[in-house]
Amino acid sequence: MFERINHVGIAVSELDPAIAQYRARFGCELVERELLEDGAVEAALLRTGESCVELVAPLGADTSLARFIAERGPSLHHVAYEVDDIDAALASLREQEVTMIDDVPRPGIHGSRIAFVHPSSCMGVLTEIVELAR
């Protein structure tokens, strides 16, 4: 089902200093920066070689991401796996009775379609499924 790891998501309190740090320390290239109001986050996708890191910052103090950062501090938030067909992947996961956060895809960064699998179904790891824009 999963084609490859698309990106690793890192929760940060503020996007600008985190982007600057990843660019200066690790030579990452900023690919995209977007407000994702459905998820109440601002996201920045940074390329490092053939891989990407997604920095996500909450849009408000009352969001799930803000609560995550308050409990854990800035840290690894999720692992995102690429799929060819997100609708087929979601149907397969439903058949397997996997606990989902998103029953239908929502807009993701860079024109992608995404859905999240609940950590309880992925050994405690928040898992994102990504279908790239065509």
C-alpha positions as CSV (number, residue, x, y, z in Angstrom):
1,M,0.0,0.0,0.0
2,F,2.7,2.5,1.0
3,E,5.0,3.4,-1.9
4,R,7.7,5.3,0.1
5,I,8.1,7.7,3.0
6,N,7.0,11.1,1.7
7,H,8.2,13.2,4.7
8,V,8.7,13.3,8.4
9,G,6.6,15.9,10.2
10,I,8.1,18.0,13.0
11,A,5.9,20.1,15.3
12,V,7.3,23.5,16.0
13,S,6.0,26.6,17.9
14,E,7.1,29.1,15.3
15,L,7.8,28.4,11.7
16,D,10.2,31.2,10.7
17,P,13.0,30.3,13.2
18,A,12.5,26.6,12.5
19,I,12.9,27.1,8.8
20,A,16.0,29.3,9.3
21,Q,17.5,26.6,11.5
22,Y,16.9,23.8,9.1
23,R,18.3,25.9,6.2
24,A,21.4,27.1,8.0
25,R,22.3,24.0,9.9
26,F,21.3,21.3,7.5
27,G,21.3,23.0,4.1
28,C,17.6,22.2,3.5
29,E,15.8,23.9,0.6
30,L,12.4,25.5,1.3
31,V,10.0,23.9,-1.3
32,E,6.7,25.2,-0.1
33,R,5.0,27.1,2.7
34,E,1.3,27.0,3.1
35,L,-1.6,27.8,5.5
36,L,-3.6,24.6,6.0
37,E,-6.7,25.9,7.7
38,D,-8.5,22.5,7.7
39,G,-5.7,21.2,9.9
40,A,-5.3,24.6,11.8
41,V,-1.5,24.6,10.9
42,E,1.0,26.5,8.8
43,A,3.4,24.1,7.1
44,A,6.7,24.4,5.4
45,L,8.1,21.6,3.3
46,L,11.9,21.5,3.1
47,R,13.9,19.2,0.8
48,T,17.0,17.5,2.0
49,G,18.5,15.4,-0.8
50,E,15.7,13.1,-2.1
51,S,13.7,13.4,1.2
52,C,11.6,16.0,2.8
53,V,10.9,17.4,6.3
54,E,7.6,19.1,7.0
55,L,7.7,21.7,9.8
56,V,4.2,22.3,11.2
57,A,3.2,25.2,13.5
58,P,-0.2,25.7,15.1
59,L,-2.4,28.5,13.9
60,G,-3.9,29.0,17.4
61,A,-3.4,28.1,21.1
62,D,-6.6,26.0,21.1
63,T,-5.6,23.5,18.4
64,S,-4.6,19.9,18.7
65,L,-1.0,20.7,17.5
66,A,-0.6,23.5,20.1
67,R,-1.7,21.0,22.8
68,F,0.8,18.4,21.4
69,I,3.6,21.0,21.6
70,A,2.6,22.1,25.1
71,E,2.8,18.4,26.3
72,R,5.9,17.3,24.4
73,G,7.7,20.4,23.2
74,P,8.8,20.7,19.6
75,S,9.4,17.2,18.4
76,L,8.6,14.5,15.9
77,H,4.9,14.7,15.1
78,H,4.2,12.2,12.3
79,V,5.5,10.0,9.5
80,A,3.9,10.4,6.1
81,Y,3.7,7.6,3.6
82,E,3.0,8.2,-0.1
83,V,0.2,6.2,-1.9
84,D,-0.8,6.2,-5.5
85,D,-4.6,6.3,-4.7
86,I,-5.6,7.6,-1.3
87,D,-9.3,6.6,-1.8
88,A,-8.3,3.0,-2.4
89,A,-5.8,3.1,0.5
90,L,-8.6,4.4,2.8
91,A,-11.0,1.7,1.7
92,S,-8.4,-0.9,2.4
93,L,-7.7,0.5,5.9
94,R,-11.4,0.6,6.6
95,E,-11.7,-3.1,5.6
96,Q,-8.9,-3.9,8.1
97,E,-10.8,-1.9,10.8
98,V,-7.9,0.5,11.2
99,T,-8.8,3.5,13.4
100,M,-8.7,6.7,11.4
101,I,-8.6,10.3,12.3
102,D,-9.7,11.3,8.8
103,D,-12.4,9.2,7.0
104,V,-12.1,11.2,3.8
105,P,-9.0,12.9,2.4
106,R,-8.4,16.6,3.1
107,P,-6.1,19.1,1.4
108,G,-2.4,18.9,2.2
109,I,0.6,20.9,1.4
110,H,1.7,21.4,-2.2
111,G,-1.7,20.4,-3.6
112,S,-1.7,16.9,-2.1
113,R,-4.6,14.9,-0.6
114,I,-3.9,13.6,2.9
115,A,-5.5,11.5,5.7
116,F,-4.3,10.6,9.1
117,V,-4.3,7.2,10.8
118,H,-4.8,7.2,14.6
119,P,-1.6,6.4,16.5
120,S,-3.4,3.5,18.3
121,S,-3.4,1.7,15.0
122,C,0.3,2.4,14.2
123,M,2.2,1.4,17.3
124,G,1.8,4.9,18.8
125,V,3.0,6.8,15.8
126,L,0.7,9.4,14.1
127,T,0.7,8.3,10.5
128,E,-0.2,10.4,7.4
129,I,-1.1,9.0,4.1
130,V,-0.3,11.3,1.1
131,E,-1.4,11.3,-2.5
132,L,0.6,13.8,-4.4
133,A,-1.0,16.3,-6.7
134,R,-1.1,15.1,-10.3
